[in-house]
Amino acid sequence: MAYALCSPCYHHRHHRSFNYRRLRPSPSSHARPGSGTGGPSGLKATRYLYSRPMSTGRGSPISCSSMGASKSKREPDHLLILVHGIMASPSDWTYGEAVLKKRLGDNFFIYASSSNIYAKTFDGIDVAGRRLAKEVLDLVQKMTGLRKISFIAHSLGGLFARYAISILYSLKAEETGSSTNVMPTTEGSEMSRLTPGLGTIAGLEPINFITLATPHLGVRGKNQLPFLQGLSVLEKLAAPLAPFIVGRTGAQLFLTDGEPSKPPLLLIMTSDQEDKKFMSALAAFKNRSLYANVSYDHMVGWKTSSIRRELDLRKPLHRSVDGYKHIVNVEYCSPVSSDGPHFPSRAARAKEAAQSRPNMENTEEYHKMMEEEMIHGLQRVGWKKVDVNFHASLWPYSAHNNIHVKSEWLHNAGAGVISHVADSVRQTCLHANL
């Protein structure tokens, strides 16, 4: 099978390679606009200083006016959905929500999702995704004045969000003459072209889709689930045991869900289907960003959270970019045309072997096949990839929770990451308003 070459990526590795312009708040201007995903003209690492107190209500409109805006409350027009990860709750976003409220301005309505708390995350990515979609729709219907929507999701929540937006995506037939293809289950396939910035999510204009430490390629394979220490015997046992520990979600993460003749859900989610437009929904966002821990994350590996191949992983950098502690690299990857993803007959045979006769050889063969096909599907949209390294933090092995500051007291090493996320959201919004 002929594969497309890897997309050109643009790097910002340390502070000397950034073109910074430090801005101060002024009554007449918020900041200089940045741009979206897909090119080196995107986010410039700019820090913003805010002095006024923020609103403390969760899921409520922002009341701060630190950038010289009118003191009177404005009707928020941008809905920002925060999605937590496995066995978690909206309280995971307490710190992140407060920082986002403080830095983004009073036109944002920030809402921490609560439809998939704790054990509900075991019900399956599809079930949790449908719950999230319903929650977002209910919220949009209750509010007036909303025009835009963004998502920030941690860990498994990123997969819930990807499934949810496929349900919430809408595109009228008369708006485009292009068609989308259904995932083939044979050797043949059709080229699929994705038009960026087209369509709506829950009837709103999609702006940012950001994930932090999300296993986009699943957790099967060497070092994809780091706490197994790369030991083949543990990785071999993990897949069959996963459904007993974390339910349907476990089987989906290990790519063993469904019949052998059917593609696993995570592969399906890299292609448009008749009833769910997974990739068109992603393409509709102005900015798609992946924040990935390069090491010390015991739950999600660097490769799966940054949608990279093994050969694309470089030696982790240690030097933080100026103003954002533990952010060590920013890379812009443009879309790459691909004739995938596929689920050929040999993949079906490999899946059947991995399900019924798991061993090191057939498990590795199946995962490599699926990983390559998932990358082919996901690289058809551009991504901004942000690498995070907590090597110098007090508790580096808490990287998975540090990256979104689950607890302000235990995981505050990730404060620079949340600031980077907030400024990225703001820059994209400013550019979208031009």
Secondary structure as UniProt FT lines:
FT   STRAND          9..12
FT   HELIX           15..17
FT   TURN            27..28
FT   TURN            40..41
FT   TURN            58..59
FT   TURN            66..67
FT   STRAND          78..83
FT   TURN            86..87
FT   HELIX           90..93
FT   HELIX           94..104
FT   TURN            106..107
FT   STRAND          108..112
FT   TURN            115..116
FT   HELIX           118..122
FT   HELIX           125..142
FT   STRAND          148..154
FT   TURN            155..156
FT   HELIX           157..168
FT   STRAND          169..170
FT   HELIX           173..175
FT   TURN            196..197
FT   STRAND          200..201
FT   TURN            202..203
FT   STRAND          204..212
FT   TURN            216..217
FT   TURN            222..224
FT   HELIX           226..228
FT   TURN            229..230
FT   HELIX           232..253
FT   TURN            254..255
FT   TURN            260..261
FT   HELIX           265..268
FT   TURN            269..270
FT   HELIX           278..283
FT   STRAND          287..293
FT   HELIX           302..306
FT   HELIX           310..312
FT   TURN            322..323
FT   TURN            325..326
FT   STRAND          327..333
FT   HELIX           345..356
FT   HELIX           360..378
FT   TURN            379..380
FT   STRAND          383..388
FT   TURN            391..392
FT   HELIX           396..398
FT   HELIX           399..402
FT   TURN            403..405
FT   TURN            408..410
FT   HELIX           412..414
FT   HELIX           415..432
//
